Amino acid sequence: MTNCLIISKDTETTKKLSDYVRKIPNLELTGQTADYKTAQFMIREQEVKLVFLDLNGEEENIDFITSAKARCGLIVISSIPSDAIKAFEIQAIDFLYNPVNFIRFSRAIDKAMPVVSGFGKNNNMASGFIILKADPKLLVKIEVDDIEYVEGKGNYSAIRVACKEFLSLVRLKAIDEKLPKDKFIRIHKSFIVSIRKIAFIGSSYIILKDSQRKIPIGKTYKILFSSRIQSSFIL
């Protein structure tokens, strides 16, 4: 699965691109935003490999593009034909003239997939489990799907599985880099939670199914979290 992100200030363009992405089996829409700084954060935290950038006559953000190109591929969208030159100059994978039809969109994806597959190999645990050193003489095998949340506690982390808590001498950041991004999300500087184990979502917190624990949503992570779950809304 290839994680992708839409950057656009136009609601209609965002909706159309979102609908197209959902029709492509190997694409996963991890978020949408109109802000470059938020986009940089999402690309880093959600392992985004493909960005749809709605340029539409705006001066390209060089800092953003330089940073993004090291991590993912860019497809430029615009209703202004001259933006095709800008797309060429920033070495975008493709340029899509807006309004975009699905056939042309599909061709751009076919062109992009071989390129984005080379951006960072997925280091998530494909085996479905982790081996945790509980103490010097004991190793514990933990199924990834059984993890409810991970809490950072300074130089070590606490992994909650069912009604048990396992301590690890591994910092939260290192665990975050290993856990599958399609199953877990960091919602606070001290917490990573299993998406499927979220029972309730409040304005600034979530409540988990198994432990019924109430965990705060940090201000830095709120936009990312809201964007991530937006595709699951039934209104």
C-alpha positions in Angstrom: 0.0 0.0 0.0 1.3 3.5 -1.0 0.4 6.3 1.4 -0.5 9.5 -0.3 -1.3 13.1 0.6 -3.4 15.9 -1.1 -2.2 19.5 -0.8 -4.9 21.9 -2.1 -6.8 25.0 -1.1 -9.7 24.1 -3.4 -12.4 22.0 -1.8 -13.8 20.6 -5.1 -10.3 19.5 -6.2 -9.6 17.9 -2.9 -12.9 16.0 -3.0 -12.4 14.8 -6.6 -8.8 13.6 -5.9 -9.9 11.9 -2.7 -12.6 10.0 -4.6 -10.1 9.0 -7.3 -7.5 7.8 -4.8 -10.1 5.5 -3.1 -10.7 3.9 -6.5 -7.1 2.8 -6.8 -6.6 -0.4 -4.8 -2.9 0.2 -3.9 -3.3 3.8 -2.7 -4.1 4.9 0.8 -5.1 8.5 1.5 -3.5 9.4 4.8 -4.5 13.1 4.8 -5.3 16.3 3.1 -4.2 19.9 3.9 -3.7 23.3 2.4 -0.7 24.1 4.6 2.9 23.3 3.7 4.1 23.0 7.2 1.3 20.6 8.1 2.1 18.6 4.9 5.8 18.3 5.9 4.7 16.9 9.3 2.3 14.4 7.7 4.9 13.2 5.2 7.3 12.5 8.0 4.9 10.9 10.4 2.7 8.9 8.0 5.5 7.7 5.6 3.8 9.4 2.7 5.3 8.3 -0.6 3.1 10.2 -3.1 1.9 13.9 -2.9 -0.7 15.5 -5.1 0.2 19.2 -5.2 -2.4 21.6 -6.4 -0.2 24.4 -7.6 -2.7 26.6 -9.5 -0.5 29.5 -10.2 1.0 29.8 -6.8 4.8 30.2 -6.4 6.1 26.8 -5.5 7.4 26.5 -1.9 11.0 25.6 -2.6 11.7 24.6 1.0 8.8 22.2 1.0 9.6 20.7 -2.4 13.3 20.2 -1.5 12.3 18.4 1.7 9.4 16.4 0.1 11.4 15.2 -2.9 13.8 13.4 -0.6 11.0 11.3 0.8 8.3 11.0 -1.8 7.1 11.7 -5.4 5.2 14.7 -6.5 2.3 14.9 -9.0 1.3 18.5 -9.8 -2.3 19.5 -10.5 -3.3 22.9 -11.9 -5.9 24.6 -14.0 -3.2 26.9 -15.4 -1.4 25.4 -18.4 1.9 27.3 -17.7 2.2 25.4 -14.4 3.2 22.4 -16.5 6.6 24.2 -16.9 6.9 24.6 -13.1 6.1 20.9 -12.7 8.9 20.1 -15.1 11.3 22.4 -13.3 10.7 20.8 -9.9 11.0 17.4 -11.5 7.5 16.3 -10.7 6.5 12.8 -11.8 3.6 14.1 -13.8 1.4 17.2 -14.5 -2.4 16.9 -14.4 -4.5 19.6 -16.0 -7.5 20.5 -13.8 -10.3 19.4 -14.1 -8.7 15.9 -14.0 -10.5 12.9 -15.3 -10.1 9.5 -13.8 -8.5 7.9 -16.9 -5.7 10.5 -16.9 -5.3 10.2 -13.2 -4.9 6.5 -13.4 -2.1 6.9 -16.0 -0.3 9.3 -13.7 -0.5 6.7 -10.9 0.9 4.0 -13.3 3.8 6.3 -14.0 4.3 7.2 -10.4 4.3 3.7 -8.8 7.7 2.5 -10.1 9.2 5.8 -8.9 7.7 6.0 -5.4 8.6 2.3 -4.7 12.2 3.4 -4.4 11.5 5.9 -1.6 12.6 4.2 1.7 11.9 0.6 2.2 9.2 -0.2 4.6 10.8 -1.1 7.9 7.5 -2.0 9.6 7.1 -5.5 11.1 5.9 -7.5 8.2 6.1 -10.6 10.4 3.2 -9.3 12.5 5.0 -9.4 15.9 7.8 -7.9 17.9 10.3 -9.5 20.3 10.7 -7.5 23.5 13.5 -7.8 26.0 11.5 -7.8 29.2 14.6 -8.4 31.4 18.2 -9.6 30.8 17.1 -13.3 30.7 13.6 -13.1 29.2 12.3 -12.3 25.7 8.6 -11.7 25.1 6.9 -12.2 21.8 4.1 -9.6 21.3 1.6 -9.7 18.4 1.4 -6.3 16.8 -2.4 -6.5 16.5 -2.7 -7.1 20.2 -1.0 -3.8 21.1 -3.5 -1.2 22.4 -1.1 1.6 23.0 2.5 2.5 23.7 3.4 5.1 26.3 6.7 6.9 26.4 8.2 7.2 29.9 11.5 9.1 29.4 14.2 6.6 28.5 11.9 3.7 28.3 8.4 2.8 27.0 5.4 0.9 28.3 3.6 -1.4 25.8 0.0 -2.2 26.7 -1.3 -5.6 25.6 -4.7 -6.7 26.8 -4.6 -6.3 30.6 -0.8 -6.5 30.7 1.9 -3.8 30.5 5.4 -4.6 29.3 8.3 -2.2 29.9 11.0 -1.7 27.2 14.3 0.1 27.3 13.5 1.5 23.9 12.4 5.1 23.5 8.9 5.9 22.0 10.4 7.4 18.8 12.2 4.2 18.0 9.0 2.1 18.5 7.0 4.6 16.4 9.4 4.1 13.5 8.8 0.3 13.6 5.1 0.1 14.1 2.9 -0.2 10.9 1.6 3.2 10.0 -1.7 1.8 8.7 -2.5 0.4 12.2 -1.0 2.9 14.6 -0.9 6.6 15.0 0.9 9.0 17.3 -1.6 11.3 19.0 0.6 12.8 21.7 4.3 13.3 22.4 3.9 10.4 24.9 1.4 8.1 23.2 1.0 5.9 20.2 -2.4 4.2 19.9 -3.8 1.3 17.8 -6.4 2.9 15.4 -8.7 -0.1 15.5 -8.8 -0.1 19.3 -10.1 3.5 19.6 -13.7 3.4 20.9 -14.6 7.1 21.3 -13.1 10.3 20.0 -13.6 13.6 22.0 -12.5 17.1 21.0 -9.1 16.7 22.8 -8.9 13.0 23.7 -9.7 9.4 22.7 -10.9 6.5 24.8 -9.6 3.0 24.1 -11.8 -0.1 23.9 -10.0 -2.6 26.1 -8.5 -0.6 28.9 -11.1 2.2 28.7 -8.2 4.5 29.2 -8.6 8.2 28.2 -5.6 9.5 26.3 -5.1 13.2 25.4 -4.7 14.3 21.8 -1.7 16.7 21.7 -2.1 20.0 19.9 0.8 19.2 17.6 -0.8 15.9 16.5 -4.4 17.0 16.3 -4.5 18.1 12.7 -2.8 14.9 11.6 -5.1 12.7 13.7 -8.2 14.5 12.4 -7.1 14.2 8.8 -6.3 10.5 9.2 -9.7 9.6 10.6 -11.7 11.9 8.3 -12.0 9.3 5.5 -13.9 7.0 8.0 -16.6 9.6 8.8 -20.2 8.6 8.0 -22.2 11.9 7.9 
